[in-house]
Amino acid sequence: MKAKLSFLFILISIFINSETTYSQCTEAKDADMAKYKRLTETQDAQGCSQCAMLALYLCSARNTVTVEDKRMVSSLITQTKGNIVNMGQPYCCPELVSLQPQWGIDVGGNSSFGQSTVNTAIPSTNLESELLVAATTTIINEVVPMIEQWSENRDIKKEAESVKLENEKKINVAKWEDFFKPDLDEYLTAADNGDEKARMKLLFKLRNSNYQARNLDYEDVRYLIPKWKDWVKEAAENKNLDAMNYIGNSVVMWQEDDLGITKEEGLKMLEEAANFGSTDAMLLLGNYYYLNTKCLGKPYGGGSSEKSLYWFRKAAEEGSKRGNYLMGMLYRYKETIPDFPCHVKYDFKKDDKLAFDFFQKSISIQDEVETDFYKETYIYEYSDSYLELAIMYSKGIACEKDIEYSNKLYQLSAYKIR
């Protein structure tokens, strides 16, 4: 295909430029053009087609008599030589690659630099017509069928990809049905009978990290509970805090646009849940404002260090383990996620003593009631406050160094896997 297109470009180039300088350059009149056109058909189609192009340009140089044309042809020669060299040896036309162009002169025998003279070559009217017919014939006979074949192949490939994706989706749903069956058996009957708690448990389990670890598509799971939107909307209208947090976070952070509310309304819903005492909502709001308004050029978070600190601190004051951990991270590192680039900057100074106190408070809380939303949608690998305290005790940061106690904390952290 490349060889055919290259030869087509030769024909078209001849036609377009024949009026000024190229009318002498045909296979009948130039031995090199004829040679490499023949080699294009019999040997290295791609490499020799470039040589045929180079032969055309070198021939054109001999008939080039204006500065403007000389610059254009010189550029074409340089580019074509570069193409041939980049294809690697052996070259189809090593003698042409090393050949320097010989430029034409004006009718008075002087170099044409700075002049705009008229080429006195043989009139090109008949040649132009012949070349136009040749180029048009090539397009109709060779290029159009290639384009049609390419389009047909593309459509076939697209259809095959579509069938493949559909089959993978069916397999994925089948895996979900198998994996999700125990939960369906446990909650679906109660959910269908209007049990709001069962409905929320069933929905929240879709975000459980154990499911995600199986590389199953989150969207496909919802086919198993087609009424989930109605369920969560009804629960939110009943001021079910878990449902309010789910909808608010889905709209604000997951940017779902099919739950019937705007992003601004989603934020108000989270604030309402927080005012009702939901520490989950406080943490969600803190996390939203912790993130920059844009990340990698895309809309992201709320971008307010003051608001993020307010909501994280409020969650900590309300007895949230996670809230105290996050406050500890802010005072220890001025960030909650190490090396994460898209978060706001804080203007307070790091304070290891305050961080230590927040981490200690976090592990001391024993009476926090974990909501269904918290248990099923928050994903933690470790109880991080244990891990941070273990590091601080191992180095004596804001406390006396205690390697033995540090090791115990490490062990506690390792077993706090969700």
VMD Tcl script that draws the C-alpha trace (Angstrom):
set ca {
  {0.00 0.00 0.00}
  {2.82 2.43 0.89}
  {4.55 1.75 -2.45}
  {1.36 2.41 -4.39}
  {0.69 5.62 -2.52}
  {4.30 6.75 -2.98}
  {4.10 6.23 -6.75}
  {0.80 8.06 -6.78}
  {2.46 11.01 -5.06}
  {5.14 10.98 -7.77}
  {2.50 11.28 -10.48}
  {0.60 14.00 -8.69}
  {3.80 15.93 -7.95}
  {4.73 15.80 -11.63}
  {1.32 17.11 -12.63}
  {1.15 19.88 -10.08}
  {4.60 21.25 -10.84}
  {4.93 20.54 -14.56}
  {3.87 24.05 -15.53}
  {7.08 25.53 -14.15}
  {10.03 23.15 -13.76}
  {9.06 19.48 -13.94}
  {7.84 19.04 -17.49}
  {11.09 17.37 -18.59}
  {10.93 14.76 -15.79}
  {9.12 11.67 -17.01}
  {10.10 8.02 -17.05}
  {10.45 8.25 -20.82}
  {12.98 11.09 -20.57}
  {14.82 10.26 -17.31}
  {16.65 6.94 -16.99}
  {16.83 7.03 -13.17}
  {13.08 7.55 -12.82}
  {12.42 4.65 -15.18}
  {14.93 2.43 -13.34}
  {13.53 2.96 -9.87}
  {9.95 2.80 -11.01}
  {10.79 -0.66 -12.37}
  {12.60 -1.67 -9.16}
  {9.61 -0.48 -7.13}
  {7.53 -3.14 -8.87}
  {10.12 -5.92 -8.81}
  {12.25 -5.49 -5.66}
  {11.96 -3.33 -2.54}
  {8.62 -1.61 -3.08}
  {8.87 0.81 -0.18}
  {12.57 1.68 -0.40}
  {12.71 1.90 -4.21}
  {9.58 4.04 -4.35}
  {11.47 6.59 -2.25}
  {14.35 6.32 -4.71}
  {11.96 6.93 -7.61}
  {10.75 10.02 -5.74}
  {14.35 11.16 -5.23}
  {15.12 10.62 -8.93}
  {12.13 12.84 -9.76}
  {13.36 15.61 -7.49}
  {16.95 15.41 -8.78}
  {15.64 15.64 -12.32}
  {13.47 18.56 -11.29}
  {16.54 20.30 -9.86}
  {18.15 20.28 -13.30}
  {15.14 22.18 -14.61}
  {14.75 24.52 -11.63}
  {15.69 28.12 -12.41}
  {14.09 30.27 -9.66}
  {15.14 30.76 -6.07}
  {11.67 29.87 -4.77}
  {11.55 26.60 -6.74}
  {15.12 25.78 -5.76}
  {14.30 26.05 -2.06}
  {11.24 23.85 -2.45}
  {13.00 21.14 -4.45}
  {16.06 21.24 -2.17}
  {13.80 20.64 0.83}
  {12.09 17.70 -0.93}
  {15.47 16.17 -1.83}
  {16.72 16.46 1.75}
  {13.53 14.96 3.21}
  {13.50 12.07 0.75}
  {17.17 11.25 1.35}
  {16.41 11.25 5.07}
  {13.53 8.81 4.52}
  {15.81 6.46 2.56}
  {18.57 6.59 5.20}
  {16.07 5.99 8.01}
  {14.90 2.80 6.29}
  {18.38 1.40 6.78}
  {20.89 -0.28 4.51}
  {21.19 -1.69 1.97}
  {19.78 1.32 0.14}
  {17.96 0.75 -3.14}
  {19.80 3.74 -4.63}
  {23.09 4.46 -2.80}
  {24.37 6.44 -5.77}
  {21.42 8.82 -5.60}
  {21.69 9.28 -1.83}
  {25.23 10.61 -2.22}
  {24.46 12.64 -5.36}
  {24.23 16.41 -5.06}
  {21.58 18.20 -7.14}
  {22.61 20.10 -10.28}
  {20.59 23.25 -10.59}
  {19.29 24.75 -13.82}
  {20.35 28.16 -15.15}
  {18.41 30.90 -16.87}
  {18.24 31.41 -20.67}
  {21.10 33.92 -20.52}
  {23.44 31.33 -19.01}
  {23.60 32.92 -15.53}
  {22.59 31.41 -12.22}
  {18.98 32.16 -11.33}
  {19.60 33.32 -7.76}
  {17.34 36.26 -6.95}
  {15.61 36.07 -10.33}
  {12.24 34.81 -11.47}
  {12.77 33.50 -14.97}
  {10.55 31.47 -17.24}
  {11.62 27.93 -18.13}
  {12.02 27.51 -21.88}
  {11.49 23.78 -21.71}
  {9.24 21.98 -24.15}
  {5.60 23.15 -23.78}
  {3.87 21.01 -21.20}
  {0.18 21.27 -22.14}
  {-0.12 17.77 -23.61}
  {2.06 16.30 -20.86}
  {-0.08 17.89 -18.18}
  {-3.19 16.32 -19.64}
  {-1.52 12.92 -19.87}
  {-0.29 13.14 -16.26}
  {-3.69 14.25 -14.97}
  {-5.29 11.25 -16.67}
  {-2.58 8.97 -15.22}
  {-2.97 10.35 -11.70}
  {-6.77 10.16 -11.84}
  {-6.66 6.62 -13.19}
  {-4.27 5.58 -10.41}
  {-6.56 7.08 -7.79}
  {-9.61 5.29 -9.20}
  {-7.93 1.93 -9.85}
  {-5.59 1.66 -6.86}
  {-6.24 4.16 -4.08}
  {-10.05 4.01 -3.94}
  {-10.10 0.19 -3.63}
  {-7.42 0.42 -0.90}
  {-9.50 2.94 1.03}
  {-12.62 0.80 0.62}
  {-10.73 -2.28 1.82}
  {-9.33 -0.35 4.79}
  {-12.80 0.88 5.71}
  {-14.23 -2.62 5.41}
  {-11.44 -4.06 7.57}
  {-11.94 -1.31 10.13}
  {-15.67 -2.04 10.34}
  {-15.00 -5.77 10.68}
  {-12.45 -5.10 13.43}
  {-14.84 -2.72 15.19}
  {-17.63 -5.28 15.08}
  {-15.29 -7.99 16.39}
  {-14.22 -5.73 19.27}
  {-17.85 -4.99 20.08}
  {-18.71 -8.70 20.16}
  {-15.64 -9.39 22.30}
  {-16.58 -6.69 24.81}
  {-20.16 -7.94 24.96}
  {-18.98 -11.50 25.62}
  {-16.56 -10.27 28.29}
  {-19.41 -8.34 29.88}
  {-21.59 -11.44 29.98}
  {-18.76 -13.44 31.54}
  {-18.19 -10.62 34.04}
  {-21.86 -10.54 35.03}
  {-21.83 -14.31 35.42}
  {-18.84 -14.05 37.75}
  {-20.61 -11.35 39.73}
  {-23.76 -13.39 40.01}
  {-21.75 -16.28 41.38}
  {-19.72 -14.12 43.76}
  {-22.62 -11.92 44.82}
  {-25.13 -14.75 45.31}
  {-24.66 -15.13 49.11}
  {-25.43 -11.44 49.63}
  {-28.39 -11.59 47.28}
  {-29.76 -14.59 49.15}
  {-29.28 -12.81 52.48}
  {-30.63 -9.34 51.68}
  {-32.66 -9.33 48.47}
  {-35.95 -10.67 49.84}
  {-35.91 -8.21 52.72}
  {-34.90 -5.41 50.34}
  {-37.77 -6.20 47.98}
  {-40.09 -6.13 50.97}
  {-39.03 -2.58 51.81}
  {-36.31 -3.18 54.43}
  {-34.28 0.03 54.07}
  {-31.25 -1.29 55.97}
  {-31.11 -4.41 53.79}
  {-31.33 -2.26 50.70}
  {-28.43 -0.08 51.80}
  {-26.28 -3.06 52.81}
  {-26.85 -4.66 49.44}
  {-25.99 -1.46 47.58}
  {-22.93 -0.59 49.65}
  {-21.43 -4.02 49.14}
  {-20.96 -3.06 45.51}
  {-18.12 -0.79 46.64}
  {-16.45 -3.36 48.87}
  {-12.72 -3.74 48.20}
  {-13.00 -7.53 48.20}
  {-15.20 -7.30 45.13}
  {-12.96 -4.76 43.44}
  {-9.93 -6.96 44.04}
  {-11.45 -9.49 41.66}
  {-11.24 -7.01 38.78}
  {-14.98 -7.11 38.20}
  {-16.74 -4.15 36.67}
  {-18.62 -2.10 39.27}
  {-21.30 -1.07 36.79}
  {-22.23 -4.66 35.94}
  {-23.12 -5.47 39.53}
  {-26.01 -3.07 39.50}
  {-27.76 -5.17 36.90}
  {-28.41 -7.58 39.74}
  {-30.38 -4.97 41.70}
  {-32.09 -2.83 39.01}
  {-34.12 -0.93 41.63}
  {-31.05 0.44 43.42}
  {-31.58 4.06 42.33}
  {-35.15 4.11 43.57}
  {-34.06 2.47 46.82}
  {-31.27 4.92 47.62}
  {-33.31 7.98 46.60}
  {-36.23 6.92 48.78}
  {-33.90 6.25 51.71}
  {-32.24 9.66 51.29}
  {-35.67 11.35 51.31}
  {-36.29 9.53 54.62}
  {-33.03 11.14 55.93}
  {-31.17 7.85 55.98}
  {-27.64 9.16 56.57}
  {-25.96 6.27 54.76}
  {-28.09 6.90 51.67}
  {-27.46 10.65 51.82}
  {-23.72 10.03 52.01}
  {-23.86 7.54 49.14}
  {-25.75 9.88 46.81}
  {-23.77 12.96 47.83}
  {-20.42 11.28 47.35}
  {-21.49 9.60 44.10}
  {-22.41 12.97 42.60}
  {-19.60 15.05 44.09}
  {-16.62 12.69 43.80}
  {-17.65 9.89 41.44}
  {-19.34 12.47 39.18}
  {-22.37 10.31 38.50}
  {-24.94 12.39 36.65}
  {-27.96 10.07 36.69}
  {-29.06 10.37 40.32}
  {-31.28 13.39 39.76}
  {-29.23 16.04 41.60}
  {-26.44 18.48 40.72}
  {-22.98 18.61 42.29}
  {-24.01 21.63 44.35}
  {-27.06 19.74 45.63}
  {-24.81 16.78 46.41}
  {-22.58 19.00 48.57}
  {-25.64 20.36 50.39}
  {-26.81 16.79 51.01}
  {-23.44 15.89 52.57}
  {-23.49 19.04 54.70}
  {-27.02 18.20 55.88}
  {-25.89 14.69 56.83}
  {-22.87 16.16 58.65}
  {-25.14 18.55 60.56}
  {-27.21 15.53 61.59}
  {-24.01 14.17 63.18}
  {-22.70 11.85 60.44}
  {-18.92 11.63 60.77}
  {-18.89 9.80 57.43}
  {-20.25 12.97 55.79}
  {-17.66 15.08 57.62}
  {-14.86 12.87 56.31}
  {-16.27 12.94 52.78}
  {-16.47 16.73 52.85}
  {-12.96 16.99 54.27}
  {-11.65 14.74 51.54}
  {-13.46 16.70 48.81}
  {-12.00 20.03 49.93}
  {-8.56 18.43 50.46}
  {-8.30 17.78 46.73}
  {-7.39 20.50 44.23}
  {-10.12 21.83 41.96}
  {-8.23 20.29 39.04}
  {-5.90 17.33 38.75}
  {-4.08 16.49 35.51}
  {-6.25 19.02 33.72}
  {-9.57 17.55 34.86}
  {-12.13 18.81 37.42}
  {-11.43 17.21 40.76}
  {-12.04 18.45 44.30}
  {-13.09 21.56 46.22}
  {-9.60 22.99 46.72}
  {-9.95 24.62 50.15}
  {-7.41 23.94 52.91}
  {-9.56 25.83 55.45}
  {-12.71 23.79 54.75}
  {-10.87 20.47 54.61}
  {-9.21 21.17 57.96}
  {-12.56 22.23 59.44}
  {-14.35 19.02 58.45}
  {-11.47 16.67 59.35}
  {-11.15 18.34 62.76}
  {-14.92 18.20 63.33}
  {-14.93 14.46 62.56}
  {-12.07 13.98 65.03}
  {-13.87 15.95 67.71}
  {-17.00 13.85 67.15}
  {-15.04 10.69 68.00}
  {-14.04 9.40 64.55}
  {-10.98 7.15 64.50}
  {-10.42 8.05 60.88}
  {-10.82 11.76 61.62}
  {-8.15 11.66 64.33}
  {-5.84 9.68 62.06}
  {-6.22 12.26 59.26}
  {-5.55 15.15 61.65}
  {-2.42 13.34 62.79}
  {-1.29 12.93 59.18}
  {-1.83 16.63 58.48}
  {0.27 17.75 61.43}
  {2.91 15.09 60.79}
  {3.27 15.43 57.01}
  {0.88 18.23 55.92}
  {-0.83 15.66 53.71}
  {-3.09 12.65 54.23}
  {-1.88 10.64 51.23}
  {1.93 10.45 50.89}
  {3.33 11.81 47.61}
  {-0.12 12.54 46.18}
  {0.30 15.61 43.91}
  {-3.27 16.92 43.68}
  {-3.99 18.20 47.18}
  {-4.21 21.64 48.74}
  {-1.35 23.26 50.68}
  {-1.62 24.12 54.37}
  {-0.04 27.21 55.90}
  {0.42 25.86 59.44}
  {3.69 24.33 60.62}
  {4.21 20.62 61.12}
  {3.80 19.58 64.76}
  {4.92 16.05 65.70}
  {3.54 16.37 69.24}
  {0.05 17.24 67.98}
  {0.30 14.45 65.39}
  {1.31 11.97 68.11}
  {-1.67 13.01 70.25}
  {-4.13 12.58 67.38}
  {-2.75 9.13 66.52}
  {-3.00 8.10 70.19}
  {-6.58 9.37 70.36}
  {-7.41 7.40 67.22}
  {-6.30 4.03 68.65}
  {-7.92 4.76 72.02}
  {-11.45 5.13 70.61}
  {-13.32 1.90 71.31}
  {-16.99 2.87 71.19}
  {-17.27 4.23 67.65}
  {-20.18 2.65 65.79}
  {-19.14 1.93 62.23}
  {-21.98 2.58 59.82}
  {-22.79 0.27 56.94}
  {-21.61 2.99 54.56}
  {-18.26 3.24 56.38}
  {-17.71 -0.50 56.58}
  {-18.56 -1.21 52.97}
  {-17.23 1.80 51.10}
  {-14.07 2.87 52.89}
  {-11.03 0.91 51.75}
  {-8.09 0.60 54.16}
  {-5.18 -1.80 54.05}
  {-4.03 -1.14 57.59}
  {-5.10 0.65 60.72}
  {-2.75 3.49 59.87}
  {-2.59 5.13 63.30}
  {-0.91 2.00 64.68}
  {1.59 2.14 61.86}
  {2.38 5.83 62.33}
  {2.81 5.42 66.09}
  {5.08 2.42 65.52}
  {7.32 4.60 63.35}
  {7.37 7.40 65.91}
  {8.20 5.06 68.81}
  {10.94 3.37 66.80}
  {12.67 6.74 66.27}
  {11.68 8.50 69.48}
  {9.68 11.21 67.67}
  {7.54 13.21 70.15}
  {7.96 10.31 72.63}
  {10.63 8.21 74.27}
  {12.17 5.69 71.93}
  {10.73 2.23 72.62}
  {11.61 -0.46 70.10}
  {9.69 -3.21 71.89}
  {6.45 -1.22 71.97}
  {7.06 -0.12 68.40}
  {7.16 -3.75 67.31}
  {3.86 -4.45 69.09}
  {2.24 -1.54 67.27}
  {3.58 -2.87 63.96}
  {1.94 -6.20 64.71}
  {-1.36 -4.53 65.54}
  {-1.20 -2.61 62.30}
  {-0.49 -5.73 60.26}
  {-3.61 -7.45 61.57}
  {-5.93 -4.50 61.02}
  {-6.67 -5.47 57.45}
  {-10.18 -4.94 56.11}
}
mol new
graphics top color blue
foreach p $ca { graphics top sphere $p radius 0.5 }
foreach p [lrange $ca 0 end-1] q [lrange $ca 1 end] { graphics top cylinder $p $q radius 0.2 }
display resetview
